[in-house]
Amino acid sequence: MLHRIWLSFIVLAFIATVWQAFFGHAPGGFQDVMQSVTSMAQLSVDIAIGLIGVLAFWLGIFEVAEKSGLISKFSRVLAPFLCRIMPDIPRNHPALGSITMNMSANVLGLDNAATPFGIKAMQDMQSLATDKETLTNSQILFLVLNTSSVTLFPIAVFLYRAEQGAAQPTDVFIPILLATSASTLTGLIVTSLVQRVNLFNRVVLFYLVGLFGLLGAVIVYFSNLAASELASQSAIVANFLLFLFIVVVLVTGWKRNLNTYELFIDGAKKGFNVAISLIPFLLAMLIAIGMLRASGILDMVSTGIAWAVTAVGGDARFVDALPTAIMKPLSGSGARALMIETMQHHGADSFSGRLASVLQGSTETTFYVLAVYLGAVGIKHARYAVACCLAADFAGIFAAIVVSYWFFG
């Protein structure tokens, strides 16, 4: 899928450049495209090198969090809820532990831990399936919750915003939390309706009311703030939670008699390799996207959508960030590159730069997750999984746009 998207970007950019060079009014289009290739190639290296320090720090913290058992503790909080919404999984089955570990890792932003836990969860649920080539109801719901999972600490988005010079890189924290929560709740409700899961069970309601209550408190608090204070207050809350998370992780490790310093060093050592490994992916996608931008295609598409929105009396500023939303279900690296390119082109603190950041954090890479998890257990028939996942994606995108107008409009 991704290689086709990448190739289509380059071919479309070539066709558009040829058209404008010979039939339009841009004879220098080829030079512009090749200059874009050079600048995007340099940008991909600059971004990766600039991320080494912060990536090393957070990987060190996450290493302590995993070894101290915090993820395991958090998973026990979710177990009663999962037993009700996935009734075909027996109590005390290993699948429940794998699912809760995966979701806990996702909530904490531990992507490296979340994927192995997710594969293990799919394998555990596969052991209960009668048809080994078709997704079960529990597997579908798990995939929907995974692709729309609420991420409490969208650290990667903060890192890229800081790299692009945002005055307050964490000012998108609350908008991301609200958008990704809308995505998760929509995915849960839509899938539960299809599967006829009783969401009015007392335990399920307890968890849902708790989540809605937390979101309601967030909305009430921020609705009473002046527009000029929304972004700064979001940054304050994010930085407090991040600092609190660091302290809790390290203190918990110390209480478990772990050598938190050595664990931190072990995790931090991975930072360089992770940052450098990003270069080929950033290079490929940034060059293709830079070609599209230089060829004028992105501007043509944005102009067309903006014209349609303006024609009906709407505010078209959100259109500049839409490429990130369109790409996110298809490719995480592609969406990340589009977010960076949007911040590069419009500014990290512009409305479109902030909205692209919120869109990046609002949903997961749906088709990548489906490909990895279905491939891990040899599933051939996904049933209605894709439709439910895309419904959650749409809800997250819509919520991201609405919330961004509220906070940054």
PyMOL commands that set and color helices and strands:
alter all, ss='L'
color gray80, all
select helices_A, chain A and resi 2-23+29-50+52-67+70-85+94-107+111-126+137-147+155-163+173-195+202-223+227-255+260-268+270-295+297-311+317-327+332-346+351-362+366-377+385-408
alter helices_A, ss='H'
color red, helices_A
deselect
rebuild
show_as cartoon
